[in-house]
Amino acid sequence: MVYARWTTGFLYTMQIKNKFAKYPRLDGSHCRFGCAVEETRQHLLLECIHLAGARQDFLDSVQKIIGIHPTTIEEALGVRVKSQSRKGRIARILNKFLQSTDLHL
């Protein structure tokens, strides 16, 4: 379920919450970790400096599965991976990353 939300884009980041909120939030769509950057899937998974330690473990694990160092959200999530077994392994790695960073939404 969590993996599906990340891969399909149906994930409640601050960007999405503000889009559907009845009243705009005072802090806008900024990252929940205090960055002055808009919180998107890309930012949370690949760019946020507050998640750097956990991210490195995540990206190294994904690299072992797909054979290259992920630089895009699609590569990091294994969107183009054909093997269901590999997708399942990436989903478990993503879930571990999300739990270690309190991003399990």
Biopython code that builds the backbone (N, CA, C, O; Angstrom):
import numpy as np
from Bio.PDB.StructureBuilder import StructureBuilder

atoms = [
    (1, "MET", "N", (0.826, -1.198, 0.000)),
    (1, "MET", "CA", (0.000, 0.000, 0.000)),
    (1, "MET", "C", (0.865, 1.255, 0.000)),
    (1, "MET", "O", (0.643, 2.155, -0.809)),
    (2, "VAL", "N", (1.847, 1.326, 0.896)),
    (2, "VAL", "CA", (2.730, 2.484, 0.960)),
    (2, "VAL", "C", (3.536, 2.596, -0.324)),
    (2, "VAL", "O", (3.689, 3.686, -0.876)),
    (3, "TYR", "N", (4.057, 1.451, -0.803)),
    (3, "TYR", "CA", (4.826, 1.449, -2.040)),
    (3, "TYR", "C", (3.978, 1.950, -3.198)),
    (3, "TYR", "O", (4.458, 2.719, -4.030)),
    (4, "ALA", "N", (2.740, 1.527, -3.258)),
    (4, "ALA", "CA", (1.839, 1.963, -4.333)),
    (4, "ALA", "C", (1.631, 3.469, -4.287)),
    (4, "ALA", "O", (1.601, 4.122, -5.330)),
    (5, "ARG", "N", (1.489, 4.020, -3.105)),
    (5, "ARG", "CA", (1.307, 5.473, -3.000)),
    (5, "ARG", "C", (2.536, 6.229, -3.502)),
    (5, "ARG", "O", (2.405, 7.252, -4.175)),
    (6, "TRP", "N", (3.716, 5.730, -3.180)),
    (6, "TRP", "CA", (4.939, 6.404, -3.638)),
    (6, "TRP", "C", (5.106, 6.277, -5.146)),
    (6, "TRP", "O", (5.496, 7.242, -5.803)),
    (7, "THR", "N", (4.818, 5.110, -5.705)),
    (7, "THR", "CA", (5.043, 4.912, -7.137)),
    (7, "THR", "C", (3.985, 5.571, -8.002)),
    (7, "THR", "O", (4.277, 5.971, -9.129)),
    (8, "THR", "N", (2.769, 5.693, -7.504)),
    (8, "THR", "CA", (1.715, 6.300, -8.313)),
    (8, "THR", "C", (1.626, 7.806, -8.121)),
    (8, "THR", "O", (0.952, 8.493, -8.888)),
    (9, "GLY", "N", (2.302, 8.319, -7.104)),
    (9, "GLY", "CA", (2.238, 9.755, -6.848)),
    (9, "GLY", "C", (1.106, 10.138, -5.917)),
    (9, "GLY", "O", (0.966, 11.309, -5.563)),
    (10, "PHE", "N", (0.289, 9.163, -5.510)),
    (10, "PHE", "CA", (-0.806, 9.460, -4.594)),
    (10, "PHE", "C", (-0.283, 9.369, -3.169)),
    (10, "PHE", "O", (-0.583, 8.432, -2.429)),
    (11, "LEU", "N", (0.500, 10.364, -2.813)),
    (11, "LEU", "CA", (1.148, 10.403, -1.512)),
    (11, "LEU", "C", (0.894, 11.768, -0.909)),
    (11, "LEU", "O", (1.066, 12.789, -1.575)),
    (12, "TYR", "N", (0.490, 11.791, 0.335)),
    (12, "TYR", "CA", (0.153, 13.063, 0.957)),
    (12, "TYR", "C", (1.382, 13.814, 1.458)),
    (12, "TYR", "O", (1.670, 13.829, 2.654)),
    (13, "THR", "N", (2.090, 14.428, 0.540)),
    (13, "THR", "CA", (3.161, 15.336, 0.923)),
    (13, "THR", "C", (2.513, 16.677, 1.243)),
    (13, "THR", "O", (1.321, 16.867, 0.998)),
    (14, "MET", "N", (3.284, 17.594, 1.781)),
    (14, "MET", "CA", (2.737, 18.912, 2.100)),
    (14, "MET", "C", (2.202, 19.583, 0.831)),
    (14, "MET", "O", (1.212, 20.312, 0.877)),
    (15, "GLN", "N", (2.865, 19.331, -0.297)),
    (15, "GLN", "CA", (2.436, 19.897, -1.577)),
    (15, "GLN", "C", (1.007, 19.455, -1.896)),
    (15, "GLN", "O", (0.174, 20.277, -2.279)),
    (16, "ILE", "N", (0.724, 18.166, -1.741)),
    (16, "ILE", "CA", (-0.601, 17.631, -2.046)),
    (16, "ILE", "C", (-1.617, 18.074, -0.999)),
    (16, "ILE", "O", (-2.740, 18.441, -1.344)),
    (17, "LYS", "N", (-1.239, 18.045, 0.264)),
    (17, "LYS", "CA", (-2.160, 18.464, 1.321)),
    (17, "LYS", "C", (-2.631, 19.893, 1.091)),
    (17, "LYS", "O", (-3.817, 20.186, 1.239)),
    (18, "ASN", "N", (-1.719, 20.775, 0.733)),
    (18, "ASN", "CA", (-2.089, 22.169, 0.521)),
    (18, "ASN", "C", (-2.954, 22.344, -0.715)),
    (18, "ASN", "O", (-3.779, 23.255, -0.772)),
    (19, "LYS", "N", (-2.774, 21.489, -1.693)),
    (19, "LYS", "CA", (-3.576, 21.574, -2.910)),
    (19, "LYS", "C", (-5.047, 21.302, -2.609)),
    (19, "LYS", "O", (-5.932, 21.928, -3.193)),
    (20, "PHE", "N", (-5.307, 20.359, -1.686)),
    (20, "PHE", "CA", (-6.670, 19.977, -1.386)),
    (20, "PHE", "C", (-7.210, 20.584, -0.096)),
    (20, "PHE", "O", (-8.378, 20.384, 0.235)),
    (21, "ALA", "N", (-6.382, 21.318, 0.634)),
    (21, "ALA", "CA", (-6.830, 21.906, 1.891)),
    (21, "ALA", "C", (-7.833, 23.024, 1.624)),
    (21, "ALA", "O", (-7.696, 23.784, 0.666)),
    (22, "LYS", "N", (-8.831, 23.109, 2.479)),
    (22, "LYS", "CA", (-9.834, 24.157, 2.325)),
    (22, "LYS", "C", (-9.221, 25.528, 2.597)),
    (22, "LYS", "O", (-9.534, 26.506, 1.918)),
    (23, "TYR", "N", (-8.349, 25.583, 3.591)),
    (23, "TYR", "CA", (-7.673, 26.835, 3.930)),
    (23, "TYR", "C", (-6.173, 26.630, 3.792)),
    (23, "TYR", "O", (-5.649, 25.618, 4.257)),
    (24, "PRO", "N", (-5.470, 27.570, 3.163)),
    (24, "PRO", "CA", (-4.018, 27.398, 3.005)),
    (24, "PRO", "C", (-3.309, 27.399, 4.365)),
    (24, "PRO", "O", (-3.697, 28.123, 5.282)),
    (25, "ARG", "N", (-2.282, 26.587, 4.472)),
    (25, "ARG", "CA", (-1.513, 26.525, 5.703)),
    (25, "ARG", "C", (-0.561, 27.717, 5.780)),
    (25, "ARG", "O", (-0.092, 28.224, 4.761)),
    (26, "LEU", "N", (-0.290, 28.148, 6.999)),
    (26, "LEU", "CA", (0.588, 29.300, 7.190)),
    (26, "LEU", "C", (2.003, 29.036, 6.708)),
    (26, "LEU", "O", (2.658, 29.933, 6.176)),
    (27, "ASP", "N", (2.480, 27.808, 6.890)),
    (27, "ASP", "CA", (3.855, 27.505, 6.495)),
    (27, "ASP", "C", (3.962, 27.043, 5.048)),
    (27, "ASP", "O", (5.042, 26.642, 4.613)),
    (28, "GLY", "N", (2.898, 27.086, 4.312)),
    (28, "GLY", "CA", (2.934, 26.721, 2.899)),
    (28, "GLY", "C", (3.205, 25.255, 2.690)),
    (28, "GLY", "O", (2.762, 24.419, 3.478)),
    (29, "SER", "N", (3.930, 24.931, 1.635)),
    (29, "SER", "CA", (4.219, 23.555, 1.269)),
    (29, "SER", "C", (5.642, 23.165, 1.614)),
    (29, "SER", "O", (6.181, 22.215, 1.046)),
    (30, "HIS", "N", (6.254, 23.883, 2.534)),
    (30, "HIS", "CA", (7.647, 23.606, 2.868)),
    (30, "HIS", "C", (7.806, 22.253, 3.540)),
    (30, "HIS", "O", (6.884, 21.747, 4.181)),
    (31, "CYS", "N", (8.969, 21.688, 3.386)),
    (31, "CYS", "CA", (9.308, 20.381, 3.938)),
    (31, "CYS", "C", (9.053, 20.332, 5.441)),
    (31, "CYS", "O", (9.352, 21.277, 6.171)),
    (32, "ARG", "N", (8.499, 19.221, 5.880)),
    (32, "ARG", "CA", (8.175, 19.038, 7.303)),
    (32, "ARG", "C", (9.406, 19.003, 8.191)),
    (32, "ARG", "O", (9.286, 19.116, 9.411)),
    (33, "PHE", "N", (10.595, 18.848, 7.603)),
    (33, "PHE", "CA", (11.820, 18.793, 8.385)),
    (33, "PHE", "C", (12.508, 20.154, 8.495)),
    (33, "PHE", "O", (13.619, 20.247, 9.016)),
    (34, "GLY", "N", (11.859, 21.197, 8.011)),
    (34, "GLY", "CA", (12.386, 22.539, 8.189)),
    (34, "GLY", "C", (13.142, 23.113, 7.000)),
    (34, "GLY", "O", (13.706, 24.203, 7.096)),
    (35, "CYS", "N", (13.162, 22.410, 5.902)),
    (35, "CYS", "CA", (13.818, 22.944, 4.705)),
    (35, "CYS", "C", (12.966, 24.083, 4.140)),
    (35, "CYS", "O", (11.753, 24.117, 4.351)),
    (36, "ALA", "N", (13.572, 24.972, 3.454)),
    (36, "ALA", "CA", (12.828, 26.052, 2.809)),
    (36, "ALA", "C", (12.474, 25.656, 1.375)),
    (36, "ALA", "O", (12.367, 26.505, 0.490)),
    (37, "VAL", "N", (12.297, 24.373, 1.168)),
    (37, "VAL", "CA", (12.028, 23.811, -0.152)),
    (37, "VAL", "C", (10.641, 23.169, -0.129)),
    (37, "VAL", "O", (10.198, 22.669, 0.905)),
    (38, "GLU", "N", (9.967, 23.187, -1.265)),
    (38, "GLU", "CA", (8.666, 22.542, -1.351)),
    (38, "GLU", "C", (8.811, 21.037, -1.123)),
    (38, "GLU", "O", (9.697, 20.392, -1.684)),
    (39, "GLU", "N", (7.935, 20.498, -0.300)),
    (39, "GLU", "CA", (7.983, 19.070, 0.004)),
    (39, "GLU", "C", (7.288, 18.285, -1.095)),
    (39, "GLU", "O", (6.071, 18.361, -1.262)),
    (40, "THR", "N", (8.080, 17.535, -1.838)),
    (40, "THR", "CA", (7.576, 16.659, -2.893)),
    (40, "THR", "C", (8.152, 15.264, -2.654)),
    (40, "THR", "O", (9.011, 15.088, -1.789)),
    (41, "ARG", "N", (7.692, 14.284, -3.404)),
    (41, "ARG", "CA", (8.274, 12.940, -3.308)),
    (41, "ARG", "C", (9.753, 12.994, -3.636)),
    (41, "ARG", "O", (10.574, 12.397, -2.941)),
    (42, "GLN", "N", (10.087, 13.708, -4.693)),
    (42, "GLN", "CA", (11.488, 13.851, -5.132)),
    (42, "GLN", "C", (12.338, 14.424, -4.006)),
    (42, "GLN", "O", (13.416, 13.909, -3.711)),
    (43, "HIS", "N", (11.849, 15.490, -3.379)),
    (43, "HIS", "CA", (12.617, 16.128, -2.311)),
    (43, "HIS", "C", (12.818, 15.180, -1.134)),
    (43, "HIS", "O", (13.937, 15.034, -0.643)),
    (44, "LEU", "N", (11.749, 14.536, -0.679)),
    (44, "LEU", "CA", (11.844, 13.655, 0.480)),
    (44, "LEU", "C", (12.746, 12.456, 0.226)),
    (44, "LEU", "O", (13.519, 12.061, 1.099)),
    (45, "LEU", "N", (12.653, 11.884, -0.946)),
    (45, "LEU", "CA", (13.384, 10.653, -1.219)),
    (45, "LEU", "C", (14.819, 10.877, -1.669)),
    (45, "LEU", "O", (15.691, 10.056, -1.387)),
    (46, "LEU", "N", (15.077, 11.984, -2.370)),
    (46, "LEU", "CA", (16.404, 12.152, -2.966)),
    (46, "LEU", "C", (17.168, 13.409, -2.549)),
    (46, "LEU", "O", (18.375, 13.478, -2.778)),
    (47, "GLU", "N", (16.523, 14.388, -1.957)),
    (47, "GLU", "CA", (17.200, 15.670, -1.774)),
    (47, "GLU", "C", (17.274, 16.184, -0.337)),
    (47, "GLU", "O", (18.232, 16.881, -0.002)),
    (48, "CYS", "N", (16.326, 15.879, 0.506)),
    (48, "CYS", "CA", (16.242, 16.474, 1.840)),
    (48, "CYS", "C", (17.504, 16.175, 2.655)),
    (48, "CYS", "O", (17.856, 15.013, 2.860)),
    (49, "ILE", "N", (18.173, 17.221, 3.112)),
    (49, "ILE", "CA", (19.421, 17.039, 3.855)),
    (49, "ILE", "C", (19.196, 16.381, 5.214)),
    (49, "ILE", "O", (20.112, 15.776, 5.771)),
    (50, "HIS", "N", (18.005, 16.495, 5.735)),
    (50, "HIS", "CA", (17.704, 15.918, 7.040)),
    (50, "HIS", "C", (17.554, 14.398, 6.990)),
    (50, "HIS", "O", (17.548, 13.741, 8.031)),
    (51, "LEU", "N", (17.436, 13.845, 5.803)),
    (51, "LEU", "CA", (17.267, 12.402, 5.641)),
    (51, "LEU", "C", (18.489, 11.746, 4.997)),
    (51, "LEU", "O", (18.418, 10.601, 4.551)),
    (52, "ALA", "N", (19.599, 12.463, 4.947)),
    (52, "ALA", "CA", (20.788, 12.016, 4.210)),
    (52, "ALA", "C", (21.312, 10.661, 4.676)),
    (52, "ALA", "O", (21.635, 9.813, 3.844)),
    (53, "GLY", "N", (21.402, 10.441, 5.966)),
    (53, "GLY", "CA", (21.943, 9.180, 6.474)),
    (53, "GLY", "C", (21.102, 7.983, 6.075)),
    (53, "GLY", "O", (21.612, 7.001, 5.537)),
    (54, "ALA", "N", (19.818, 8.074, 6.342)),
    (54, "ALA", "CA", (18.909, 6.977, 5.992)),
    (54, "ALA", "C", (18.815, 6.819, 4.483)),
    (54, "ALA", "O", (18.698, 5.700, 3.982)),
    (55, "ARG", "N", (18.864, 7.921, 3.758)),
    (55, "ARG", "CA", (18.765, 7.871, 2.298)),
    (55, "ARG", "C", (19.929, 7.092, 1.696)),
    (55, "ARG", "O", (19.738, 6.331, 0.747)),
    (56, "GLN", "N", (21.120, 7.272, 2.230)),
    (56, "GLN", "CA", (22.279, 6.586, 1.672)),
    (56, "GLN", "C", (22.111, 5.076, 1.753)),
    (56, "GLN", "O", (22.417, 4.365, 0.797)),
    (57, "ASP", "N", (21.627, 4.584, 2.883)),
    (57, "ASP", "CA", (21.365, 3.144, 3.023)),
    (57, "ASP", "C", (20.311, 2.695, 2.022)),
    (57, "ASP", "O", (20.450, 1.645, 1.395)),
    (58, "PHE", "N", (19.254, 3.494, 1.872)),
    (58, "PHE", "CA", (18.176, 3.174, 0.933)),
    (58, "PHE", "C", (18.711, 3.089, -0.500)),
    (58, "PHE", "O", (18.463, 2.108, -1.202)),
    (59, "LEU", "N", (19.452, 4.127, -0.931)),
    (59, "LEU", "CA", (19.952, 4.160, -2.304)),
    (59, "LEU", "C", (20.972, 3.062, -2.574)),
    (59, "LEU", "O", (20.989, 2.488, -3.663)),
    (60, "ASP", "N", (21.828, 2.763, -1.590)),
    (60, "ASP", "CA", (22.795, 1.675, -1.765)),
    (60, "ASP", "C", (22.087, 0.339, -1.938)),
    (60, "ASP", "O", (22.497, -0.479, -2.762)),
    (61, "SER", "N", (21.031, 0.114, -1.170)),
    (61, "SER", "CA", (20.275, -1.134, -1.274)),
    (61, "SER", "C", (19.556, -1.246, -2.613)),
    (61, "SER", "O", (19.525, -2.317, -3.219)),
    (62, "VAL", "N", (18.976, -0.133, -3.075)),
    (62, "VAL", "CA", (18.293, -0.137, -4.372)),
    (62, "VAL", "C", (19.303, -0.351, -5.496)),
    (62, "VAL", "O", (19.014, -1.042, -6.473)),
    (63, "GLN", "N", (20.491, 0.247, -5.354)),
    (63, "GLN", "CA", (21.528, 0.089, -6.372)),
    (63, "GLN", "C", (21.901, -1.382, -6.554)),
    (63, "GLN", "O", (22.151, -1.820, -7.677)),
    (64, "LYS", "N", (21.939, -2.134, -5.481)),
    (64, "LYS", "CA", (22.256, -3.564, -5.572)),
    (64, "LYS", "C", (21.196, -4.314, -6.372)),
    (64, "LYS", "O", (21.492, -5.344, -6.978)),
    (65, "ILE", "N", (19.988, -3.816, -6.379)),
    (65, "ILE", "CA", (18.892, -4.492, -7.093)),
    (65, "ILE", "C", (18.829, -4.086, -8.557)),
    (65, "ILE", "O", (18.673, -4.940, -9.430)),
    (66, "ILE", "N", (18.949, -2.773, -8.838)),
    (66, "ILE", "CA", (18.766, -2.310, -10.219)),
    (66, "ILE", "C", (20.080, -2.174, -10.986)),
    (66, "ILE", "O", (20.067, -2.035, -12.209)),
    (67, "GLY", "N", (21.216, -2.214, -10.280)),
    (67, "GLY", "CA", (22.506, -2.199, -10.959)),
    (67, "GLY", "C", (23.100, -0.828, -11.211)),
    (67, "GLY", "O", (24.242, -0.731, -11.660)),
    (68, "ILE", "N", (22.358, 0.238, -10.935)),
    (68, "ILE", "CA", (22.888, 1.598, -11.094)),
    (68, "ILE", "C", (22.504, 2.410, -9.857)),
    (68, "ILE", "O", (21.562, 2.071, -9.141)),
    (69, "HIS", "N", (23.249, 3.483, -9.626)),
    (69, "HIS", "CA", (22.912, 4.361, -8.509)),
    (69, "HIS", "C", (21.698, 5.211, -8.907)),
    (69, "HIS", "O", (21.770, 5.961, -9.880)),
    (70, "PRO", "N", (20.594, 5.105, -8.174)),
    (70, "PRO", "CA", (19.374, 5.833, -8.542)),
    (70, "PRO", "C", (19.561, 7.351, -8.425)),
    (70, "PRO", "O", (20.024, 7.856, -7.403)),
    (71, "THR", "N", (19.194, 8.057, -9.480)),
    (71, "THR", "CA", (19.289, 9.521, -9.466)),
    (71, "THR", "C", (17.936, 10.181, -9.701)),
    (71, "THR", "O", (17.795, 11.392, -9.533)),
    (72, "THR", "N", (16.951, 9.395, -10.087)),
    (72, "THR", "CA", (15.608, 9.930, -10.291)),
    (72, "THR", "C", (14.635, 9.177, -9.399)),
    (72, "THR", "O", (14.940, 8.095, -8.898)),
    (73, "ILE", "N", (13.474, 9.758, -9.209)),
    (73, "ILE", "CA", (12.453, 9.123, -8.371)),
    (73, "ILE", "C", (12.017, 7.788, -8.967)),
    (73, "ILE", "O", (11.758, 6.837, -8.230)),
    (74, "GLU", "N", (11.934, 7.711, -10.290)),
    (74, "GLU", "CA", (11.529, 6.469, -10.955)),
    (74, "GLU", "C", (12.551, 5.365, -10.712)),
    (74, "GLU", "O", (12.179, 4.223, -10.442)),
    (75, "GLU", "N", (13.843, 5.702, -10.807)),
    (75, "GLU", "CA", (14.885, 4.704, -10.558)),
    (75, "GLU", "C", (14.873, 4.263, -9.096)),
    (75, "GLU", "O", (14.976, 3.071, -8.806)),
    (76, "ALA", "N", (14.750, 5.214, -8.181)),
    (76, "ALA", "CA", (14.770, 4.900, -6.747)),
    (76, "ALA", "C", (13.601, 4.007, -6.346)),
    (76, "ALA", "O", (13.732, 3.179, -5.444)),
    (77, "LEU", "N", (12.472, 4.169, -7.005)),
    (77, "LEU", "CA", (11.292, 3.372, -6.674)),
    (77, "LEU", "C", (11.166, 2.111, -7.526)),
    (77, "LEU", "O", (10.256, 1.308, -7.321)),
    (78, "GLY", "N", (12.078, 1.941, -8.478)),
    (78, "GLY", "CA", (12.037, 0.757, -9.324)),
    (78, "GLY", "C", (10.849, 0.713, -10.251)),
    (78, "GLY", "O", (10.346, -0.365, -10.571)),
    (79, "VAL", "N", (10.391, 1.874, -10.687)),
    (79, "VAL", "CA", (9.195, 1.941, -11.528)),
    (79, "VAL", "C", (9.388, 1.178, -12.839)),
    (79, "VAL", "O", (8.445, 0.558, -13.332)),
    (80, "ARG", "N", (10.565, 1.214, -13.398)),
    (80, "ARG", "CA", (10.805, 0.564, -14.690)),
    (80, "ARG", "C", (11.287, -0.883, -14.556)),
    (80, "ARG", "O", (11.556, -1.542, -15.560)),
    (81, "VAL", "N", (11.396, -1.369, -13.343)),
    (81, "VAL", "CA", (11.818, -2.751, -13.103)),
    (81, "VAL", "C", (10.689, -3.679, -13.517)),
    (81, "VAL", "O", (9.536, -3.479, -13.134)),
    (82, "LYS", "N", (11.022, -4.682, -14.289)),
    (82, "LYS", "CA", (10.001, -5.624, -14.796)),
    (82, "LYS", "C", (9.704, -6.749, -13.810)),
    (82, "LYS", "O", (8.563, -7.200, -13.708)),
    (83, "SER", "N", (10.712, -7.199, -13.092)),
    (83, "SER", "CA", (10.573, -8.341, -12.194)),
    (83, "SER", "C", (9.765, -7.971, -10.950)),
    (83, "SER", "O", (10.090, -7.022, -10.236)),
    (84, "GLN", "N", (8.702, -8.745, -10.709)),
    (84, "GLN", "CA", (7.880, -8.509, -9.525)),
    (84, "GLN", "C", (8.668, -8.802, -8.247)),
    (84, "GLN", "O", (8.449, -8.168, -7.214)),
    (85, "SER", "N", (9.568, -9.748, -8.324)),
    (85, "SER", "CA", (10.414, -10.074, -7.178)),
    (85, "SER", "C", (11.293, -8.882, -6.801)),
    (85, "SER", "O", (11.420, -8.544, -5.624)),
    (86, "ARG", "N", (11.891, -8.255, -7.800)),
    (86, "ARG", "CA", (12.735, -7.080, -7.542)),
    (86, "ARG", "C", (11.905, -5.907, -7.036)),
    (86, "ARG", "O", (12.339, -5.178, -6.143)),
    (87, "LYS", "N", (10.722, -5.723, -7.598)),
    (87, "LYS", "CA", (9.838, -4.659, -7.115)),
    (87, "LYS", "C", (9.467, -4.886, -5.654)),
    (87, "LYS", "O", (9.401, -3.939, -4.871)),
    (88, "GLY", "N", (9.229, -6.132, -5.293)),
    (88, "GLY", "CA", (8.920, -6.465, -3.909)),
    (88, "GLY", "C", (10.078, -6.157, -2.979)),
    (88, "GLY", "O", (9.877, -5.657, -1.872)),
    (89, "ARG", "N", (11.295, -6.457, -3.430)),
    (89, "ARG", "CA", (12.476, -6.148, -2.614)),
    (89, "ARG", "C", (12.640, -4.642, -2.442)),
    (89, "ARG", "O", (12.972, -4.175, -1.353)),
    (90, "ILE", "N", (12.410, -3.883, -3.506)),
    (90, "ILE", "CA", (12.500, -2.423, -3.414)),
    (90, "ILE", "C", (11.413, -1.886, -2.485)),
    (90, "ILE", "O", (11.657, -0.957, -1.714)),
    (91, "ALA", "N", (10.224, -2.465, -2.556)),
    (91, "ALA", "CA", (9.122, -2.042, -1.677)),
    (91, "ALA", "C", (9.497, -2.246, -0.212)),
    (91, "ALA", "O", (9.209, -1.390, 0.625)),
    (92, "ARG", "N", (10.135, -3.370, 0.104)),
    (92, "ARG", "CA", (10.546, -3.630, 1.487)),
    (92, "ARG", "C", (11.637, -2.652, 1.926)),
    (92, "ARG", "O", (11.638, -2.189, 3.067)),
    (93, "ILE", "N", (12.552, -2.345, 1.029)),
    (93, "ILE", "CA", (13.614, -1.380, 1.338)),
    (93, "ILE", "C", (13.019, 0.006, 1.555)),
    (93, "ILE", "O", (13.417, 0.722, 2.473)),
    (94, "LEU", "N", (12.068, 0.380, 0.711)),
    (94, "LEU", "CA", (11.399, 1.674, 0.862)),
    (94, "LEU", "C", (10.660, 1.738, 2.190)),
    (94, "LEU", "O", (10.726, 2.747, 2.892)),
    (95, "ASN", "N", (9.963, 0.673, 2.535)),
    (95, "ASN", "CA", (9.225, 0.639, 3.788)),
    (95, "ASN", "C", (10.167, 0.805, 4.987)),
    (95, "ASN", "O", (9.843, 1.518, 5.937)),
    (96, "LYS", "N", (11.317, 0.153, 4.941)),
    (96, "LYS", "CA", (12.310, 0.285, 6.013)),
    (96, "LYS", "C", (12.803, 1.732, 6.106)),
    (96, "LYS", "O", (12.939, 2.273, 7.203)),
    (97, "PHE", "N", (13.069, 2.356, 4.960)),
    (97, "PHE", "CA", (13.502, 3.751, 4.923)),
    (97, "PHE", "C", (12.431, 4.667, 5.517)),
    (97, "PHE", "O", (12.733, 5.549, 6.321)),
    (98, "LEU", "N", (11.183, 4.451, 5.116)),
    (98, "LEU", "CA", (10.081, 5.289, 5.587)),
    (98, "LEU", "C", (9.885, 5.168, 7.093)),
    (98, "LEU", "O", (9.632, 6.163, 7.772)),
    (99, "GLN", "N", (10.000, 3.966, 7.607)),
    (99, "GLN", "CA", (9.840, 3.775, 9.044)),
    (99, "GLN", "C", (10.989, 4.397, 9.829)),
    (99, "GLN", "O", (10.773, 4.947, 10.909)),
    (100, "SER", "N", (12.204, 4.317, 9.299)),
    (100, "SER", "CA", (13.346, 4.879, 10.007)),
    (100, "SER", "C", (13.349, 6.407, 9.990)),
    (100, "SER", "O", (14.030, 7.034, 10.801)),
    (101, "THR", "N", (12.595, 7.003, 9.074)),
    (101, "THR", "CA", (12.559, 8.474, 8.966)),
    (101, "THR", "C", (11.212, 9.038, 9.373)),
    (101, "THR", "O", (10.977, 10.234, 9.203)),
    (102, "ASP", "N", (10.326, 8.219, 9.902)),
    (102, "ASP", "CA", (8.980, 8.646, 10.296)),
    (102, "ASP", "C", (8.181, 9.207, 9.138)),
    (102, "ASP", "O", (7.364, 10.108, 9.326)),
    (103, "LEU", "N", (8.405, 8.686, 7.944)),
    (103, "LEU", "CA", (7.649, 9.091, 6.760)),
    (103, "LEU", "C", (6.568, 8.071, 6.398)),
    (103, "LEU", "O", (5.902, 8.222, 5.373)),
    (104, "HIS", "N", (6.385, 7.042, 7.216)),
    (104, "HIS", "CA", (5.368, 6.025, 6.888)),
    (104, "HIS", "C", (3.991, 6.669, 7.062)),
    (104, "HIS", "O", (3.478, 6.830, 8.169)),
    (105, "LEU", "N", (3.431, 7.022, 5.924)),
    (105, "LEU", "CA", (2.191, 7.815, 5.919)),
    (105, "LEU", "C", (0.971, 6.934, 5.827)),
    (105, "LEU", "O", (-0.153, 7.436, 5.811)),
]
sb = StructureBuilder()
sb.init_structure("model")
sb.init_model(0)
sb.init_chain("A")
sb.init_seg("    ")
for serial, (resi, resn, name, xyz) in enumerate(atoms, 1):
    if name == "N":
        sb.init_residue(resn, " ", resi, " ")
    sb.init_atom(name, np.array(xyz, "f"), 0.0, 1.0, " ", f" {name:<3s}", serial, name[0])
structure = sb.get_structure()
